[in-house]
Amino acid sequence: MNPANYKDLVVSRGYKYHYYAVPAKGDQLTIVFVHGWPNTSRAWRLIVPFFEEKGYGVIVPDVLGYGGTDRPTDYKEYQYSLLNRDIVDILDAEGVKQAAAVGHDWGSGIVSRLANFFPERFIGYAFINVSWKAPNPNFDIDQYLAETTAAVGYDNFGYWAFLSEKGADKLIEEHIEAFMSAFFAEDPRVMKNDFALPGVLKKSLLSDFRAPLGDFMTKEEQRIFIDTFRKNGFAAPLCYYNIMATNGRNSDDAEIPESRRLPPLSSPLFFGAGLRDPICLPAVGKAAMAQLPDHNVTIKDIDGDHWLLEYPETAEVVKHELHAWFEGTVKPTLKARV
């Protein structure tokens, strides 16, 4: 991703966004890529150049709280409707009337709501590792975690409690190498046993836990991650957890009319499941996609863990599966609308 293609824009609610943008060639599609936690637009570095070379337009923001984008620490600023409006402001600035959207991790939540709040601006929705999620104005964090634990067989979101604690950001920053060892471990079982389960992440940090990292975390990538998050901190990224811990998205979801609760039937959806992801398990994602029996849904199993975008071998699969979906499903659907 050429650094010269990055831009800055002050969106309508006053925040500065830093984003990567290359216009489409001819009548090619434009794709918005939305990263997750804790990352930046750099998460897509193995994916985006492939689509650029094929003439696709690409827009890849550092989402609110990350990288070169502003980093407010009031979790109320992270409502999906607001984040969606920010993305649409970028589309407007780039002169893009309609686009497809691809999300990873928490980025999948942002992409899910684009289908509710701005369906007229998007023609297809793709989700990597984390699937589409329906709006739920009655969401209860305790009930959700209990149901997920029952479905999975262990408390895969046990770390949420710690990430919502006061001071969690500073503890992560002070022990960032231990955080990386637990989160980016070569062995997915480490991510489960030393990051995800209740109480273990804090223990890993305080004990300065170490484990071999996945080979995508080269010395250079480690340096970039450490420099980025020591400079910017974790207070803003943790807002994505704080808003969930307070059931803070309920009022936002309540604004979605019943007619927009599901994505438009005319818009295809794609889910790339990481078969060895110990936190965002494929079965949970597939169960969510099963709530869309009348939609055009494509599901692909990918032999990898949570870092499908980062490992070169799984990134290769992701980009080719997405390309096949864009060419074989999204574009024909778009032509059928005309």
N, C-alpha and C positions, 0 to 999 in steps of 0.2 A: 504494500500500500504506500504509494508515493506521498511523502509528507507535504508536497506542494498542493495536493488536492484537499487539504483540510481547510475549513472555513470556520468563521465565528458568526453567530447570529443572535441578536437579542430578540427573544420570542415575545408574544403579545403580553405575557404576564410579567415581563421585565427581567427574566433570567437569561444569562448568556449561555448559549449552547455551542460546543465545539464539535464539529462533525466532518466526516469524510464524504465527498460527493464527486461523482463523475457522471456526466449526462449520458443518456441512452443514445445509441447510434440509430438513426432512422426511426422506425416504429417499434423498436425493441421495448420490452418491459423495463420498468424501473423497480428495483427491489430495495426495501428498507430492512436492514439487519439490526436487530436490537439485542444487545448483550445482557448478561445476567450479573450475578453477585459472586465475588467482588471482582469486577473486571472493567475494561474500557472497550472502546471500538476495536482495539488491538486483538480482541478475542477472535475476530473474523479474518485475521491476516492470512490464513491458509485457504480461505473460502472466496473472499471478494475478488482477488486478481483473476481467478478462473472466469467469473462472470463478466468482469471488465473486458477480458480478451474476446468474449463472445458478443460484445456490443451491448450488453445489458447496462442500464443505468443503475447506479448504486448510491445509496445514502446510508451512512453508518455513523450514528451519533454516539458520542460519550453521553449516556443517559444522565439525567439529573442526579447529582451526588458523586459523579466520577470524573476523573481525568481533567480535561480542560474546560468542562462544563461547570457552571456554578454548583455550589454544594451547601444548600440550606440544611439546617439541622432540626427544623420543625417538621415532624413526620406528616403533618396535615398537608404539606406542600407536595406530597407524593401520592395523592389520589390518582387513580388511573385516568380519570377523565381529564385531569390537568396534564399528566404526562402525554396523553393522547393528543391533546390540543397543541402541546409543544411540537410533537412530531408533524402534525398537520401544518403548523406554521413553517416548519422547514420545507415541507413539500411545496407550500405556496411560494416561498422564497426561491425555490429551485424551478418553479414553473411546471410542477408535476401535478396533473389532475388526478391520476389514479396510479396506484402502485400495488405490488404484492408485498407482504410483510413476513419476515422470518425472525423468530425469537428463540433464545436459549435461556434456560433457567428462569430467573425472575423476568427476563425479557419476554418469555412466553406469556406471562400474566399481562404485560403491557400489550402484546399483540392480540391476546384474547379479547381485551376490551376495545381495541380498534374496531372489531367486528360489531360491537354494541353501540359505540358512540359515534363512529365515523364510517359506517358500512359503505356509503356512497363513494368513499375515497380509496377503497381497497378491493382488489379483485381475487385475492387468494391469501390464505393464512397457513404458515408452516411453523412447526414447533419441534425443537430439538431437545431431547432428554425430558423436558417437562411439557405436558400436553396442554391442549385447550382446557380452560376452566370456565364453567358457567357462573354468571353473577349470582350472588347469594346475599340478599339484604338481611337475612337472619343468621349470618355466619356467627358461630361461637367458637372461639379458639380452643377451649377445653374439649368441647364435643368433637371438633375436627381432629385434634391430635389423638383423642381416644379412638375414634373411628379408623383413622389411618393406622394406628398401632395394631388394632384388631385385624385389619385387612392384610397388613404386611407381616405380622408375627413378631415384630420388635419395634421399639420406639425410634423410628428412622428420623424423626424431627425433634429428638430430645435436646438438641443443641439450641433450639429456638429460645428456650427459657433463658439461657445464659446470654445470648445475643441481645436480649431485651433488657438485661440488667444495666443499671447505671454503672458506668466505668468499664463496661466490656470493651469499648473502643480503645481505651488507653492500654488495657491489658494485652489486647491483640497487637497493638503497635509496639509495645515493649518486648513482646516475645514473637515477633513476626516470623522468625525462622521456624519456631515450633508450630505456629499456625500453618505455615506452608507444608511442613512435614506431615501433619495430620490431614490436610485438605487435598494436597496434590500428590499424595503417596502413590508409588508405583503399584502397590498391592491394594486393590479396592477394599479389602477387609480392614485395612488400617483406617480408611475413611469412615467405616462403620464403627469400629471398636474404639478409636481414639479421637473421633470428631463428632459423630452423629448421636451416639447413645447419651442418655441423660447424665450430666455431670462430667463427662470424660473430656470435653474440649477444654474446660477451665483447668482441669487436672493436667492435661497435656501442655498447656501454656505455662503453668506454674512450675512444672517439672522440666521445662525446656526439652520437651520430647523431640526425638529425632528418628526419622525413618527414611529409606531411600525414596527419592522423588521420581515421578514419572519422567521418562527421558525427554518429554517435551519441555520440561523445566530445565533448560540449559543454563549454564552460568550466566549468560546474557539475559535470559528471561527472568531468572531469579533477581538479578540486579535491577531490571526494569520494574518488576513487581514491588520490590522493597523500596526503591526510590520513589515510586508513584504513591504508595500508601503511607510511607513515612512523611512525605511532603503534604499529602492531602488529608490523611487521617481516615479513620473508620467511622467517625460520628455520623456523617451524612449517609454512607452506604447502609449503616444499621437502621436507618429510618424505614427501610423496606421490611424489616422485622418488627420494629416498634409499632408501625401502623397496624400490622396483623395482630400483635399481642393485645391491642386495645379494641379489637373488632372495628377498627377505624375506617374500613372500606364499606361498611354497611350502608351508610347514608348515600354514598356514591352509587352503589349498586341499586339502591331504591329508586334512583332517578331514571333507571333504564325501563322503558315501557315493555309490556309483555310482548309486543310485536317485534321488539328488537332483542329479546332475551337470547335468542340463538343467532348464529351467523346467517347471513342470507343463503338461501338454498342455491343461489346462482354462483356462490363463491366456494371453490374447492378448498379442502383442508388436507394438510400433510402432517404426519407425526413420525419422527425418527426416534425410535426407542433404543436406549443404551442397555443392552442385555445384561451388562455387569455393573450397572449403576446401583450402588447400595443405599442411596438416599431417595432418588426419584425413580422408583422401581417401574419397569415396563408395564407390569400388570395393572398398576394404579392408573397410569396414563391411558392404557387401552380401555379401561373401564370408563374413563371420562369420555373418550372418543365414541364409545358405544352409546352414549346419550344422544348421538346424532345419526340415527339409523336412516334418515331420509336424505342425508347430505352426501356429497361426493367426497369420501374420505379415503386417503391413501395412508397405509401404515407400513413402515419398513423397520425390520429388526436390524440393528447394527451391533456387531460384536465388539463392544467397548464399554467403558465405564462412563462417568459423568463428564469426561473431558473429550467428547467426540469431536469438538472443533479444534482441539489443540494437538492431539496425536496425529502425525502426518498420515498414518495408514487409515485412521477412521475419518479424518477430514477429507481424504480422497473419496471415500464412500459417500459421505454427506453431500459433497458438492455434485457428484455425479447423480445421486438419487434426486437431489433437488432439481438439477437441470432436466433430468428425464421427466419429472413432474411438471415443471414449468412448460416444457415443450409439448408433452403428451396430454396434459390435462388442463392446465391454466389457460394456455393460449387458445386451444380449441373452444374452451368454454367462453372465453372473451369474444371470439369471432362469432359464436352462436348468439350472443347478445345483440350484436350489431344488426 
